[in-house]
Amino acid sequence: MGRAAGSSGSAVPGMTTFADLKLSEQALHAVVRAGFEHPTPIQAQAIPPALLGRDVIGTAATGTGKTAAFLLPIVERLAAAAGRPGPRALVIAPTRELALQIGGELERFARGRPVRGAVVIGGVGMGNQTRALRDHEVVVATPGRLVDHLQQGTARLDGIEILVLDEADRMLDMGFQPQLRRILARLPRVRQTLLFSATMAGEVADFARAHLRDPVRVEVTRSGTTAERADQQVFLAGQGEKVPLLLALLEGDDLSTLVFTRTRRRADKVARSLDRAGHKVARIHADRSQAQRRVALEGFRQGTYRVLVATDIAARGIDVADIGHVVNFDLPHVPEDYVHRVGRTARMAASGRASTFASPEEMDMLRDIERLTRRVIDRAAVPRHTQAFRAELERAAAAQAHPGPTAPRAAMNRNRRRAAAHAARRTGAAESPAAVASSDGDGGASRAPRRLGSWGPSRRH
């Protein structure tokens, strides 16, 4: 039996196959090869106007099949009308992982057709990208690397007929608006634009009004809607309890687990703690090379690593169908990122768990998330009685009482980083989008220490 294309969505009444969307025989063969039978709601509503050349605004949560909703029309239109050599369609994505995922899907849908894709991302050499930019029809790019090519004169965008902005809200949250403006300035004014976003408010709405022409609006999930089959829970725990809590949860099942931290430094620290406890763990963040990130993601996908620790750079670029458990070790600064983190589980008609650790200083963030999602997330009891929890607390207390010889140097380096960050804020120094997306702070650990267990069992929520 076939499945919904790249999504947990169900078939649309009265539109049960891709043939109803007026796709060509070649496209229908491609979706059959991919194992897809029924279009998801976003595909059923976005593909027909996209095939007609209309601008489209699509609002849909992670895991609803947005990628096929724009790639199928691109392949259909470019294959049907030959153009001059060079890029004719441009897809912009916020992260390397998402761009690679889109590139893989494009290769699958365009197999046997005269449409080739070039993935243009940072972390790898520019030589092969430069050659592909000369004659490949579709460019899938992250904003920063594409601007690099524009500055060096190795990319031309004057032949672009179709522009796709995928995860537009995330790109704006990451501070990529200046890069997007530079890219848009190089594009033909007459073009088709498809914009997909999990949320459609604030900056995203303003951006859409400025750059789209009479768009067809498609909304298949309300802004802030999380994965329906994800069992969500919140643990109210102090900062010093988060690692013990994570170890206790991992001891309680054998699910593949994706752990989100707010910063790169926190990701490294959590990964070290898990490795020390005997868990197979990998990590992904902005300081890791593209090769390291690829090995980590492939190892997680194949089961070599049970746990993947990541910053939000990976929230919208991890294409793993069977993630059983998502853990928000730190709450995200942007409430919408909670939706995307949770969207990594309960995909492909599966169920999943999402656990959130909220320290006292993160309660305002938790309330913002609950306001966005229009639900109060169930509170769960912190398993302070378990052996794994108690053992990690005792280990951490012993390490604090008898610090190693490198502790003074580490503290000095940490203080220097904080002083530099404070000076930058005072002088108004600009940060790069990568720095904004994954700053090198310590995610709350630098605040005044609190008594362990400050969220005791008798504390009222």
C-alpha positions as CSV (number, residue, x, y, z in Angstrom):
1,M,0.0,0.0,0.0
2,G,1.3,3.5,-0.8
3,R,1.8,6.2,1.7
4,A,1.3,10.0,1.8
5,A,4.2,11.8,0.1
6,G,6.8,12.7,2.7
7,S,4.2,13.3,5.3
8,S,1.9,12.2,8.0
9,G,-1.0,13.9,6.3
10,S,-3.9,11.9,5.0
11,A,-5.5,11.8,1.6
12,V,-7.7,14.6,0.6
13,P,-11.4,13.6,0.1
14,G,-12.3,13.6,-3.6
15,M,-8.6,13.8,-4.6
16,T,-7.1,10.4,-3.9
17,T,-4.2,10.2,-6.4
18,F,-1.5,12.4,-7.9
19,A,-3.2,11.9,-11.3
20,D,-6.0,14.2,-10.0
21,L,-3.4,17.0,-9.8
22,K,-2.8,16.9,-13.6
23,L,0.8,15.8,-13.3
24,S,2.5,14.2,-16.4
25,E,3.0,10.5,-16.8
26,Q,6.7,10.9,-16.0
27,A,5.9,12.7,-12.7
28,L,3.4,10.0,-11.8
29,H,6.0,7.3,-12.4
30,A,8.4,9.2,-10.2
31,V,6.0,9.4,-7.2
32,V,5.1,5.7,-7.7
33,R,8.8,4.8,-7.6
34,A,9.1,6.8,-4.4
35,G,6.3,4.8,-2.9
36,F,3.8,7.6,-2.7
37,E,0.2,7.1,-3.6
38,H,-1.9,9.8,-2.0
39,P,-1.1,13.6,-2.1
40,T,-1.0,15.3,1.3
41,P,-3.2,18.3,1.9
42,I,-0.4,20.8,1.2
43,Q,0.5,19.0,-2.0
44,A,-3.1,18.7,-3.2
45,Q,-3.7,22.4,-2.7
46,A,-0.3,23.9,-3.7
47,I,0.6,21.9,-6.8
48,P,-2.3,22.9,-9.1
49,P,-1.7,26.7,-8.8
50,A,2.0,26.2,-8.9
51,L,1.7,24.3,-12.2
52,L,-0.2,27.2,-13.6
53,G,2.6,29.6,-12.7
54,R,0.8,31.4,-9.8
55,D,2.7,32.6,-6.8
56,V,1.9,30.5,-3.7
57,I,2.1,31.0,0.0
58,G,2.0,27.7,1.8
59,T,1.6,27.5,5.6
60,A,2.2,24.0,6.9
61,A,4.0,22.4,9.8
62,T,7.2,20.3,9.5
63,G,6.6,16.9,8.0
64,T,3.6,17.7,5.9
65,G,5.2,17.1,2.5
66,K,6.1,20.6,1.5
67,T,9.2,19.6,-0.4
68,A,7.3,17.6,-3.0
69,A,4.7,20.4,-3.2
70,F,7.2,22.7,-4.8
71,L,9.7,20.3,-6.5
72,L,7.1,18.4,-8.6
73,P,5.8,21.7,-10.2
74,I,9.4,22.8,-10.8
75,V,10.4,19.6,-12.5
76,E,7.2,19.6,-14.6
77,R,7.6,23.2,-15.8
78,L,11.3,23.1,-16.6
79,A,11.1,19.7,-18.3
80,A,8.2,20.8,-20.5
81,A,9.9,23.9,-21.9
82,A,13.6,23.9,-22.7
83,G,15.4,27.1,-21.8
84,R,18.9,28.4,-22.2
85,P,21.7,26.8,-20.2
86,G,22.0,27.9,-16.6
87,P,19.8,28.1,-13.5
88,R,16.1,28.5,-14.1
89,A,14.8,27.7,-10.7
90,L,16.2,28.7,-7.3
91,V,15.3,27.1,-4.0
92,I,16.6,28.8,-0.9
93,A,16.7,26.9,2.5
94,P,18.0,28.0,5.9
95,T,20.4,25.2,6.7
96,R,22.8,22.9,4.9
97,E,21.0,19.8,6.1
98,L,17.7,21.0,4.6
99,A,19.3,22.0,1.4
100,L,20.9,18.5,1.0
101,Q,17.6,16.9,1.8
102,I,15.8,19.0,-0.9
103,G,18.6,18.2,-3.4
104,G,18.1,14.4,-2.7
105,E,14.4,14.7,-3.3
106,L,15.0,16.7,-6.5
107,E,17.2,14.0,-7.9
108,R,14.6,11.4,-7.2
109,F,11.7,13.3,-8.8
110,A,13.8,14.5,-11.8
111,R,15.3,11.1,-12.7
112,G,15.2,10.5,-16.4
113,R,14.1,14.1,-17.2
114,P,16.3,17.0,-18.5
115,V,16.4,18.7,-15.1
116,R,19.6,18.7,-13.0
117,G,20.1,20.1,-9.5
118,A,23.1,21.9,-7.9
119,V,23.3,22.0,-4.1
120,V,25.2,25.2,-3.1
121,I,26.1,25.2,0.6
122,G,28.9,26.2,2.9
123,G,31.4,23.8,4.5
124,V,32.5,22.4,1.2
125,G,34.7,23.7,-1.7
126,M,33.2,26.1,-4.2
127,G,34.8,24.6,-7.3
128,N,32.3,21.9,-8.1
129,Q,29.5,24.4,-7.2
130,T,30.8,26.9,-9.6
131,R,30.8,24.4,-12.4
132,A,27.3,23.2,-11.6
133,L,26.0,26.8,-11.4
134,R,26.9,27.3,-15.1
135,D,24.6,24.7,-16.6
136,H,22.3,23.0,-14.0
137,E,18.7,24.0,-14.2
138,V,17.8,24.1,-10.4
139,V,19.9,25.6,-7.7
140,V,19.2,24.6,-4.1
141,A,21.2,27.0,-1.8
142,T,21.7,28.4,1.6
143,P,21.7,32.2,1.6
144,G,25.2,32.8,2.8
145,R,27.0,30.5,0.3
146,L,24.9,31.8,-2.6
147,V,25.9,35.4,-1.7
148,D,29.5,34.3,-1.7
149,H,29.1,33.1,-5.3
150,L,27.4,36.3,-6.3
151,Q,30.2,38.4,-4.8
152,Q,32.8,36.3,-6.7
153,G,30.8,36.5,-9.9
154,T,30.5,32.7,-10.1
155,A,26.7,32.7,-10.1
156,R,24.1,34.4,-12.4
157,L,20.5,34.5,-11.4
158,D,19.1,36.6,-14.3
159,G,17.6,33.5,-15.9
160,I,15.6,32.4,-12.8
161,E,11.9,31.7,-13.6
162,I,10.9,30.1,-10.3
163,L,12.0,31.1,-6.8
164,V,11.2,29.0,-3.7
165,L,11.7,30.2,-0.2
166,D,11.5,27.2,2.0
167,E,11.2,27.6,5.8
168,A,11.0,31.4,5.3
169,D,10.2,32.0,9.0
170,R,13.4,30.2,10.0
171,M,15.5,32.1,7.6
172,L,14.3,35.4,8.9
173,D,14.7,34.2,12.5
174,M,18.3,33.3,11.8
175,G,19.0,36.9,10.5
176,F,19.3,36.1,6.8
177,Q,17.1,39.0,5.6
178,P,20.1,41.1,4.4
179,Q,21.4,38.1,2.3
180,L,17.9,37.5,1.0
181,R,17.6,41.1,-0.1
182,R,20.9,40.8,-2.0
183,I,19.8,37.7,-3.7
184,L,16.3,39.1,-4.6
185,A,18.0,42.1,-6.2
186,R,19.7,39.8,-8.7
187,L,16.6,38.0,-9.7
188,P,14.2,39.0,-12.6
189,R,11.3,41.0,-11.4
190,V,8.9,38.8,-13.5
191,R,9.1,35.4,-11.9
192,Q,7.0,32.9,-10.0
193,T,7.6,32.8,-6.3
194,L,6.6,30.0,-3.9
195,L,7.0,30.7,-0.2
196,F,6.6,28.0,2.4
197,S,6.6,28.7,6.2
198,A,5.3,27.1,9.4
199,T,4.1,30.6,10.6
200,M,2.7,33.5,8.7
201,A,3.0,36.6,10.8
202,G,5.3,39.5,11.5
203,E,8.4,39.6,9.4
204,V,7.2,36.7,7.2
205,A,3.9,38.4,6.4
206,D,5.8,41.7,5.6
207,F,8.3,39.8,3.4
208,A,5.5,38.0,1.5
209,R,3.6,41.3,0.8
210,A,6.8,42.9,-0.6
211,H,7.9,40.0,-2.8
212,L,4.9,38.0,-4.0
213,R,2.3,39.0,-6.6
214,D,-1.4,38.1,-6.0
215,P,-0.4,34.8,-4.3
216,V,-2.7,31.8,-3.8
217,R,-2.8,31.1,0.0
218,V,-2.7,27.5,1.2
219,E,-2.9,26.8,4.9
220,V,-3.3,23.2,6.0
221,T,-2.4,23.6,9.6
222,R,-2.9,26.5,11.9
223,S,0.2,28.5,12.8
224,G,1.7,26.9,15.9
225,T,0.2,23.5,15.4
226,T,2.4,20.7,16.6
227,A,2.5,17.1,15.4
228,E,-0.8,15.5,16.4
229,R,0.6,12.1,17.3
230,A,3.5,13.5,19.4
231,D,3.0,12.8,23.1
232,Q,4.2,16.1,24.7
233,Q,5.3,16.6,28.3
234,V,7.2,19.1,30.3
235,F,9.6,18.4,33.2
236,L,10.1,21.3,35.6
237,A,13.8,20.9,36.6
238,G,16.7,23.0,37.7
239,Q,19.6,23.5,35.4
240,G,21.7,21.2,37.4
241,E,19.1,18.5,37.1
242,K,18.9,18.4,33.3
243,V,21.7,16.0,32.5
244,P,20.5,13.5,35.3
245,L,17.0,13.8,33.9
246,L,18.1,13.1,30.4
247,L,20.0,10.0,31.5
248,A,17.0,8.8,33.5
249,L,14.8,9.1,30.4
250,L,17.2,7.3,28.2
251,E,17.4,4.5,30.7
252,G,13.6,4.1,30.6
253,D,13.4,3.1,26.9
254,D,15.4,2.3,23.8
255,L,14.0,4.9,21.4
256,S,16.2,6.9,19.0
257,T,16.5,10.3,20.6
258,L,17.1,13.8,19.2
259,V,18.2,16.3,21.9
260,F,18.1,20.0,21.2
261,T,20.3,22.5,23.1
262,R,20.3,26.2,22.6
263,T,24.0,26.6,22.0
264,R,27.0,24.8,20.5
265,R,28.8,24.7,23.8
266,R,25.8,23.1,25.5
267,A,25.6,20.5,22.7
268,D,29.2,19.5,23.2
269,K,28.8,19.4,27.0
270,V,25.6,17.2,26.8
271,A,27.2,14.9,24.2
272,R,30.2,14.4,26.5
273,S,27.9,13.5,29.4
274,L,26.0,11.0,27.4
275,D,29.2,9.4,26.0
276,R,30.6,9.1,29.5
277,A,27.4,7.3,30.6
278,G,27.9,4.8,27.8
279,H,25.4,6.0,25.2
280,K,26.2,6.0,21.5
281,V,26.0,9.7,20.7
282,A,26.8,12.2,17.9
283,R,26.3,15.9,17.6
284,I,25.5,18.5,14.9
285,H,26.1,22.3,15.2
286,A,27.6,25.2,13.4
287,D,31.2,24.5,14.5
288,R,31.1,21.0,13.0
289,S,32.4,20.5,9.5
290,Q,30.1,19.4,6.7
291,A,31.7,16.0,6.7
292,Q,31.3,15.6,10.4
293,R,27.7,16.7,10.2
294,R,27.0,14.2,7.4
295,V,28.6,11.3,9.3
296,A,26.6,12.2,12.4
297,L,23.3,12.4,10.6
298,E,23.9,9.2,8.6
299,G,25.0,7.4,11.7
300,F,21.9,8.5,13.5
301,R,19.7,7.5,10.6
302,Q,21.2,4.1,10.4
303,G,21.2,3.4,14.1
304,T,24.9,3.6,14.7
305,Y,24.2,6.4,17.2
306,R,21.1,6.2,19.4
307,V,21.3,9.9,20.4
308,L,21.9,12.9,18.2
309,V,22.5,16.2,20.1
310,A,21.9,19.3,17.9
311,T,21.3,23.0,18.0
312,D,18.4,24.5,16.2
313,I,20.5,24.6,13.0
314,A,19.2,21.0,12.6
315,A,15.6,21.5,13.6
316,R,14.4,21.8,10.0
317,G,16.9,19.7,8.2
318,I,16.8,16.3,9.7
319,D,15.0,13.8,7.5
320,V,14.8,10.7,9.6
321,A,11.4,8.9,9.5
322,D,11.5,7.0,12.8
323,I,12.8,9.4,15.5
324,G,11.1,8.1,18.6
325,H,11.8,10.8,21.1
326,V,12.6,14.5,20.8
327,V,14.1,16.2,23.9
328,N,14.2,19.9,24.4
329,F,17.1,20.1,26.8
330,D,16.9,23.9,26.5
331,L,13.8,25.8,25.5
332,P,14.3,27.7,22.2
333,H,14.3,31.5,22.2
334,V,11.8,31.6,19.3
335,P,8.6,29.8,20.2
336,E,8.0,28.6,16.6
337,D,11.2,26.6,16.9
338,Y,9.4,24.4,19.4
339,V,6.9,23.4,16.7
340,H,9.7,22.4,14.4
341,R,11.6,20.5,17.0
342,V,8.6,18.5,18.0
343,G,7.9,18.0,14.3
344,R,11.0,15.8,14.0
345,T,9.1,13.0,15.7
346,A,5.6,11.6,14.9
347,R,6.4,11.7,11.2
348,M,5.2,9.4,8.4
349,A,2.0,8.4,10.2
350,A,4.0,7.2,13.3
351,S,3.7,8.2,16.9
352,G,6.5,9.8,19.0
353,R,7.4,11.5,22.3
354,A,8.5,15.0,22.9
355,S,9.9,15.9,26.3
356,T,10.8,19.5,27.4
357,F,13.0,20.4,30.3
358,A,12.0,23.8,31.7
359,S,14.2,25.5,34.4
360,P,12.8,28.3,36.5
361,E,14.4,31.0,34.4
362,E,12.8,29.5,31.2
363,M,9.2,29.7,32.4
364,D,8.5,32.8,30.3
365,M,9.7,30.9,27.2
366,L,7.4,28.0,28.1
367,R,4.4,30.3,28.5
368,D,5.2,31.8,25.0
369,I,5.3,28.3,23.5
370,E,1.9,27.4,25.1
371,R,0.4,30.6,23.9
372,L,1.6,29.9,20.3
373,T,0.5,26.2,20.3
374,R,-2.8,27.1,22.1
375,R,-2.4,24.3,24.6
376,V,-1.0,23.7,28.1
377,I,1.6,21.0,27.8
378,D,1.2,18.3,30.3
379,R,3.6,18.4,33.3
380,A,5.4,15.2,34.2
381,A,7.1,14.2,37.4
382,V,10.9,14.4,37.4
383,P,12.2,10.9,38.1
384,R,14.5,11.9,40.9
385,H,14.2,8.5,42.6
386,T,15.8,6.5,39.7
387,Q,19.3,5.2,40.0
388,A,20.5,6.9,36.8
389,F,19.3,10.3,38.1
390,R,20.8,9.9,41.5
391,A,24.1,8.5,40.2
392,E,24.6,11.5,37.8
393,L,23.8,14.0,40.6
394,E,26.4,12.3,42.8
395,R,29.0,12.3,40.0
396,A,28.4,16.0,39.3
397,A,28.7,16.9,42.9
398,A,31.9,15.0,43.3
399,A,33.3,16.7,40.2
400,Q,32.4,20.1,41.5
401,A,34.0,19.3,44.9
402,H,37.2,18.1,43.3
403,P,37.7,19.9,39.9
404,G,40.4,18.8,37.6
405,P,43.6,20.8,36.8
406,T,42.0,22.4,33.7
407,A,39.0,23.9,35.6
408,P,40.7,27.3,36.3
409,R,41.7,27.7,32.7
410,A,38.3,26.8,31.4
411,A,36.6,29.3,33.8
412,M,39.0,32.0,32.7
413,N,38.3,31.3,29.0
414,R,34.6,31.3,29.7
415,N,34.8,34.7,31.4
416,R,36.8,36.1,28.5
417,R,34.0,35.0,26.1
418,R,31.3,36.5,28.2
419,A,33.3,39.8,28.4
420,A,33.8,39.8,24.7
421,A,30.1,39.2,24.1
422,H,29.2,42.0,26.5
423,A,31.6,44.4,24.8
424,A,30.1,43.5,21.4
425,R,26.6,44.2,22.6
426,R,27.7,47.6,24.0
427,T,29.3,48.6,20.8
428,G,26.5,47.3,18.6
429,A,28.8,44.9,16.8
430,A,26.9,42.8,14.2
431,E,26.8,39.1,14.5
432,S,26.8,36.7,11.6
433,P,23.6,34.8,10.9
434,A,25.4,31.6,12.1
435,A,26.3,33.3,15.3
436,V,22.7,34.5,15.9
437,A,21.4,31.0,15.1
438,S,23.8,29.2,17.5
439,S,25.6,31.6,19.9
440,D,28.4,30.4,22.0
441,G,26.8,31.2,25.3
442,D,26.0,28.7,28.0
443,G,22.3,28.4,27.7
444,G,21.4,29.6,31.2
445,A,24.2,27.9,33.1
446,S,25.9,31.2,33.6
447,R,23.1,32.5,35.7
448,A,23.3,32.5,39.5
449,P,23.4,28.9,40.8
450,R,20.1,27.5,42.1
451,R,19.6,24.8,44.7
452,L,19.2,21.4,43.0
453,G,15.6,20.3,42.9
454,S,14.2,23.8,43.1
455,W,11.3,22.4,41.2
456,G,10.4,19.9,43.9
457,P,7.5,17.5,43.6
458,S,5.3,19.7,45.9
459,R,5.9,22.9,43.9
460,R,2.7,24.2,42.3
461,H,2.8,24.6,38.5
